[in-house]
């Protein structure tokens, strides 16, 4: 069976090899084991590949390149209109040569795929993954809300997988977990962390892009308040971004540079060295689906303290593996971290639950869910 993936995912040419955004490449590598051929239509960028980019590791995956479009300026956004005919031709041709189409929304190119599927009869098997916040409010970008509306109304006759469970969830909208771990990684992480206890100084981590949307600046204000209150902590920031220098300067200006370590981007195999030592995974992000970094940390008993957005509060309340707080509530984050430090038995309970429920985020669990979807929706055995 042939699978076509349509996405806006960034790809690059590195040493003669196509590479792409690491976490998604790993997910597609796993998904490709269920199909004979996988074609991935995505953007090929001319720049050098970032350190986070990885190659596909299965020979049955073929990349279909399209030029990137869009950006922050109005002029950049006009390139979307210019390239739309190119995208439509490429998508239409690829749809004629596949048995299954998988759209990775929300993004510009998958939106065009959705619109084409409204007027097409084939392929019959259509699956969209909505990776953003399924219930985001009116401040969400217009084209993201448009894609969500099309998917909710089922105009393109797609099954849709989302993170979380929602009150008005229709039959064609299915709850899925976001995969990020193998069973082998789960086993090794459990052995390394099952006896972990919280002790001074408490080890905190932040894993992600350094920007305000992810809450990097708010996190630093939380750390400043904790230090000012006399709590012994260390923060390792695992990620990078254009504003890193500004954040480093803020730490120096506010006297917390001695307890905040900017580690830069860390490849996934090396992340375990930080997860093994960490007690709390702090993520005051204002927009997420389900962040893979929370699932990765949970395998090591790292307790999430994260923004209460999208499916995060649902998952953490259900598993009792961590706490969620309004991402803009600085004092709320401070209080939650203080409680974990002052009441180690509370932290321990959350940590043990994190380890217990981490297998929900394995690729094995994900592939079983995909097989179940195909059997239920289309009576197809993968």
NORJOZI-V739553 format. One record per residue. RES is the residue in one letter. PHI is phi in whole degrees, -180 to 180 (none if undefined). NEAR is the number of other ideal C-beta (glycine too) atoms within 12 Angstrom. D_FIRST is the distance of its C-alpha to the first C-alpha in Angstrom with 2 decimals. Layout:
{{RES | PHI | NEAR | D_FIRST} {RES | PHI | NEAR | D_FIRST}}
//
This chain:
{{X | none | 23 | 0.00} {X | -101 | 26 | 3.81} {X | -115 | 38 | 6.66} {X | -112 | 43 | 10.18} {X | -106 | 45 | 13.18} {X | -117 | 46 | 16.53} {X | -151 | 40 | 19.65} {X | -100 | 38 | 23.22} {X | -58 | 40 | 22.88} {X | -77 | 34 | 25.39} {X | -123 | 38 | 24.50} {X | -144 | 31 | 27.09} {X | -102 | 20 | 27.72} {X | -131 | 20 | 29.44} {X | 53 | 11 | 30.70} {X | 78 | 9 | 28.21} {X | -124 | 17 | 25.22} {X | -77 | 30 | 23.25} {X | -130 | 30 | 24.08} {X | -148 | 38 | 23.69} {X | -54 | 32 | 25.04} {X | -50 | 31 | 24.98} {X | -59 | 31 | 24.14} {X | -74 | 33 | 21.09} {X | -57 | 35 | 19.90} {X | -63 | 33 | 20.24} {X | -66 | 40 | 18.23} {X | -69 | 43 | 15.31} {X | -56 | 30 | 15.73} {X | -66 | 31 | 15.39} {X | -62 | 38 | 12.39} {X | -65 | 31 | 10.50} {X | -69 | 24 | 11.03} {X | -94 | 32 | 8.51} {X | -130 | 32 | 5.40} {X | -74 | 19 | 5.24} {X | -137 | 23 | 6.71} {X | -130 | 36 | 8.81} {X | -110 | 34 | 11.43} {X | -117 | 45 | 14.45} {X | -91 | 43 | 17.08} {X | -154 | 44 | 20.38} {X | -87 | 36 | 24.04} {X | -107 | 27 | 25.56} {X | -95 | 27 | 29.16} {X | -80 | 13 | 31.91} {X | -70 | 15 | 33.78} {X | -68 | 13 | 33.77} {X | -71 | 25 | 31.15} {X | -70 | 23 | 32.53} {X | -63 | 19 | 32.91} {X | -78 | 29 | 30.25} {X | -78 | 30 | 27.45} {X | -130 | 28 | 25.07} {X | -86 | 25 | 22.61} {X | -71 | 33 | 18.92} {X | -112 | 19 | 18.91} {X | -114 | 22 | 15.42} {X | -68 | 13 | 14.96} {X | -86 | 22 | 11.29} {X | -97 | 32 | 12.65} {X | -122 | 26 | 14.22} {X | -92 | 31 | 16.87} {X | -108 | 32 | 17.80} {X | -81 | 26 | 21.50} {X | -132 | 36 | 23.66} {X | -71 | 25 | 27.35} {X | -75 | 28 | 28.53} {X | -147 | 27 | 30.85} {X | 94 | 28 | 33.12} {X | 154 | 14 | 35.61} {X | -82 | 8 | 38.79} {X | -83 | 9 | 41.11} {X | -62 | 11 | 41.25} {X | -63 | 13 | 40.86} {X | -63 | 16 | 37.66} {X | -67 | 19 | 36.24} {X | -64 | 14 | 37.11} {X | -65 | 21 | 34.61} {X | -62 | 27 | 31.84} {X | -63 | 18 | 33.32} {X | -62 | 16 | 33.71} {X | -93 | 25 | 30.10} {X | -55 | 24 | 28.54} {X | -60 | 16 | 28.17} {X | -63 | 24 | 26.38} {X | -61 | 37 | 23.91} {X | -62 | 24 | 23.35} {X | -61 | 18 | 22.76} {X | -65 | 31 | 20.24} {X | -65 | 37 | 18.32} {X | -60 | 25 | 18.54} {X | -62 | 18 | 17.26} {X | -66 | 38 | 14.23} {X | -65 | 38 | 13.50} {X | -72 | 19 | 13.71} {X | -118 | 21 | 10.93} {X | -137 | 35 | 8.07} {X | -102 | 27 | 6.30} {X | -136 | 37 | 7.73} {X | -118 | 41 | 11.07} {X | -125 | 45 | 13.02} {X | -98 | 46 | 16.72} {X | -107 | 38 | 19.13} {X | -104 | 42 | 22.44} {X | -93 | 36 | 25.34} {X | -169 | 36 | 25.63} {X | -65 | 38 | 26.53} {X | -68 | 41 | 23.37} {X | -60 | 45 | 21.17} {X | -61 | 38 | 24.08} {X | -63 | 39 | 23.60} {X | -60 | 44 | 19.92} {X | -59 | 40 | 21.16} {X | -63 | 27 | 23.77} {X | -68 | 35 | 21.48} {X | -68 | 36 | 19.23} {X | -62 | 19 | 22.50} {X | -99 | 16 | 23.04} {X | -105 | 24 | 19.56} {X | -95 | 13 | 17.94} {X | -127 | 19 | 14.34} {X | -73 | 30 | 11.79} {X | -77 | 22 | 12.77} {X | -85 | 31 | 10.97} {X | -133 | 39 | 13.30} {X | -138 | 46 | 14.47} {X | -113 | 43 | 17.49} {X | -104 | 44 | 19.22} {X | -100 | 46 | 22.96} {X | -86 | 39 | 24.46} {X | -89 | 34 | 28.02} {X | -79 | 35 | 30.70} {X | -66 | 42 | 29.54} {X | -121 | 27 | 33.22} {X | -65 | 28 | 34.88} {X | -84 | 15 | 38.04} {X | -66 | 10 | 39.34} {X | -80 | 13 | 39.84} {X | -67 | 23 | 36.07} {X | -53 | 22 | 35.09} {X | -56 | 16 | 34.91} {X | -71 | 25 | 31.45} {X | -68 | 29 | 30.07} {X | -66 | 24 | 31.81} {X | -63 | 23 | 30.54} {X | -62 | 39 | 26.87} {X | -62 | 35 | 27.69} {X | -65 | 23 | 29.50} {X | -60 | 30 | 26.69} {X | -69 | 41 | 24.30} {X | -63 | 27 | 27.03} {X | -77 | 19 | 27.75} {X | 62 | 21 | 24.07} {X | -64 | 23 | 24.67} {X | -92 | 35 | 21.11} {X | 56 | 26 | 19.79} {X | -112 | 41 | 17.99} {X | -81 | 35 | 18.02} {X | -123 | 42 | 19.93} {X | -105 | 39 | 20.38} {X | -136 | 38 | 23.89} {X | -91 | 39 | 26.29} {X | 93 | 35 | 29.18} {X | -121 | 22 | 30.14} {X | -126 | 22 | 31.92} {X | -58 | 10 | 34.45} {X | -103 | 12 | 32.98} {X | -67 | 22 | 29.35} {X | -83 | 17 | 27.62} {X | -62 | 12 | 25.12} {X | -86 | 25 | 22.12} {X | -104 | 31 | 23.29} {X | -116 | 30 | 22.24} {X | -81 | 27 | 24.08} {X | -127 | 34 | 22.23} {X | -94 | 40 | 23.94} {X | -89 | 38 | 23.57} {X | -80 | 37 | 22.52} {X | -158 | 37 | 24.68} {X | -138 | 41 | 25.53} {X | -100 | 28 | 24.45} {X | -62 | 23 | 26.12} {X | -65 | 16 | 28.07} {X | -63 | 32 | 29.39} {X | -60 | 34 | 30.40} {X | -63 | 20 | 32.32} {X | -66 | 20 | 34.11} {X | -65 | 36 | 34.97} {X | -63 | 28 | 36.41} {X | -63 | 18 | 38.58} {X | -78 | 23 | 39.84} {X | -127 | 34 | 40.69} {X | -61 | 22 | 41.52} {X | -100 | 14 | 45.25} {X | -65 | 32 | 45.29} {X | -129 | 20 | 48.17} {X | -83 | 33 | 49.18} {X | -147 | 17 | 52.28} {X | -84 | 15 | 54.26} {X | -78 | 25 | 53.18} {X | -65 | 36 | 50.05} {X | -96 | 36 | 47.03} {X | -110 | 46 | 45.01} {X | -132 | 41 | 41.89} {X | -128 | 49 | 40.19} {X | -123 | 45 | 36.71} {X | 157 | 37 | 35.49} {X | -70 | 30 | 36.51} {X | -87 | 33 | 40.25} {X | -154 | 24 | 40.83} {X | -73 | 25 | 42.47} {X | -63 | 24 | 39.31} {X | -80 | 34 | 38.36} {X | 90 | 40 | 41.99} {X | -61 | 39 | 43.28} {X | -66 | 31 | 46.71} {X | -64 | 34 | 47.05} {X | -59 | 46 | 46.17} {X | -64 | 40 | 49.02} {X | -68 | 28 | 51.41} {X | -62 | 41 | 50.43} {X | -63 | 44 | 51.19} {X | -59 | 28 | 54.49} {X | -67 | 25 | 55.59} {X | -65 | 37 | 54.71} {X | -65 | 29 | 56.71} {X | -62 | 17 | 59.54} {X | -88 | 18 | 59.69} {X | 90 | 13 | 59.99} {X | -83 | 29 | 56.65} {X | -79 | 23 | 55.63} {X | -142 | 37 | 52.09} {X | -132 | 29 | 49.99} {X | -116 | 39 | 47.05} {X | -106 | 36 | 44.40} {X | -100 | 41 | 42.42} {X | -109 | 38 | 39.09} {X | 163 | 35 | 37.87} {X | -148 | 26 | 39.18} {X | 174 | 26 | 39.79} {X | -64 | 14 | 42.15} {X | -96 | 22 | 44.70} {X | -56 | 24 | 45.00} {X | -60 | 14 | 48.50} {X | -64 | 19 | 49.68} {X | -68 | 35 | 48.57} {X | -63 | 24 | 50.23} {X | -65 | 17 | 53.39} {X | -61 | 26 | 53.36} {X | -61 | 29 | 53.27} {X | -66 | 18 | 56.18} {X | -65 | 13 | 58.17} {X | -107 | 22 | 57.81} {X | 71 | 15 | 58.54} {X | -118 | 31 | 55.26} {X | -64 | 21 | 54.11} {X | -78 | 16 | 55.22} {X | -118 | 27 | 52.70} {X | -118 | 35 | 49.70} {X | -110 | 27 | 47.71} {X | -87 | 30 | 45.37} {X | -90 | 25 | 42.95} {X | 76 | 21 | 40.66} {X | -71 | 23 | 36.92} {X | -119 | 28 | 36.01} {X | -62 | 20 | 32.81} {X | -54 | 26 | 30.96} {X | -58 | 16 | 32.09} {X | -87 | 17 | 35.66} {X | -63 | 35 | 35.41} {X | -59 | 28 | 35.97} {X | -63 | 20 | 39.52} {X | -87 | 35 | 40.26} {X | -61 | 43 | 38.39} {X | -61 | 27 | 40.33} {X | -95 | 27 | 43.63} {X | -77 | 46 | 42.88} {X | -106 | 42 | 44.07} {X | -133 | 51 | 42.91} {X | -109 | 49 | 39.98} {X | -98 | 53 | 41.47} {X | -144 | 48 | 39.32} {X | -83 | 45 | 41.30} {X | -75 | 42 | 38.46} {X | -96 | 29 | 38.80} {X | -153 | 32 | 35.13} {X | -151 | 38 | 32.10} {X | -98 | 35 | 29.10} {X | -128 | 45 | 29.19} {X | -70 | 43 | 30.23} {X | -62 | 36 | 28.37} {X | -66 | 38 | 31.72} {X | -70 | 50 | 33.20} {X | -64 | 48 | 30.62} {X | -60 | 42 | 31.11} {X | -65 | 49 | 34.86} {X | -58 | 46 | 34.79} {X | -59 | 44 | 33.49} {X | -101 | 43 | 36.84} {X | 73 | 41 | 38.90} {X | -85 | 49 | 39.42} {X | -79 | 48 | 40.38} {X | -73 | 55 | 38.94} {X | -125 | 47 | 41.56} {X | -134 | 49 | 39.56} {X | -63 | 42 | 39.84} {X | -82 | 33 | 39.48} {X | -128 | 38 | 36.72} {X | 52 | 35 | 33.48} {X | -87 | 39 | 32.12} {X | -59 | 39 | 34.36} {X | -63 | 30 | 37.29} {X | -60 | 30 | 35.13} {X | -65 | 37 | 33.52} {X | -72 | 35 | 36.83} {X | -69 | 21 | 38.85} {X | -68 | 21 | 36.49} {X | -95 | 33 | 36.39} {X | 55 | 22 | 39.91} {X | -102 | 38 | 38.55} {X | 179 | 45 | 40.25} {X | -128 | 39 | 41.97} {X | -120 | 38 | 41.10} {X | -141 | 34 | 43.75} {X | -48 | 23 | 44.17} {X | -62 | 33 | 43.04} {X | -102 | 22 | 46.35} {X | -90 | 24 | 48.56} {X | -58 | 26 | 49.98} {X | -64 | 19 | 52.49} {X | -65 | 25 | 49.83} {X | -65 | 39 | 47.87} {X | -59 | 30 | 51.18} {X | -63 | 23 | 52.16} {X | -64 | 35 | 48.85} {X | -69 | 43 | 49.09} {X | -58 | 28 | 52.78} {X | -63 | 26 | 52.10} {X | -62 | 38 | 49.58} {X | -74 | 31 | 52.21} {X | -76 | 20 | 55.12} {X | -123 | 16 | 53.43} {X | -59 | 20 | 51.44} {X | -69 | 15 | 50.75} {X | -68 | 24 | 48.86} {X | -58 | 36 | 46.79} {X | -62 | 24 | 46.19} {X | -63 | 23 | 44.86} {X | -62 | 37 | 42.37} {X | -62 | 40 | 41.40} {X | -65 | 28 | 40.79} {X | -68 | 27 | 38.65} {X | -59 | 44 | 36.63} {X | -63 | 36 | 35.90} {X | -62 | 22 | 35.18} {X | -98 | 32 | 32.54} {X | -57 | 43 | 30.88} {X | -60 | 29 | 28.07} {X | -62 | 35 | 26.74} {X | -108 | 40 | 25.58} {X | -86 | 32 | 23.67} {X | -65 | 33 | 20.09} {X | -63 | 24 | 19.86} {X | -64 | 26 | 21.12} {X | -62 | 36 | 18.74} {X | -65 | 27 | 15.57} {X | -63 | 22 | 17.16} {X | -67 | 32 | 17.73} {X | -63 | 38 | 14.18} {X | -59 | 21 | 13.18} {X | -63 | 23 | 16.25} {X | -62 | 34 | 15.46} {X | -64 | 30 | 12.14} {X | -69 | 16 | 14.12} {X | -72 | 18 | 17.17} {X | -80 | 26 | 16.03} {X | -128 | 24 | 13.37} {X | 55 | 12 | 13.83} {X | -115 | 23 | 10.29} {X | -94 | 13 | 10.49} {X | -94 | 27 | 8.60}}
//
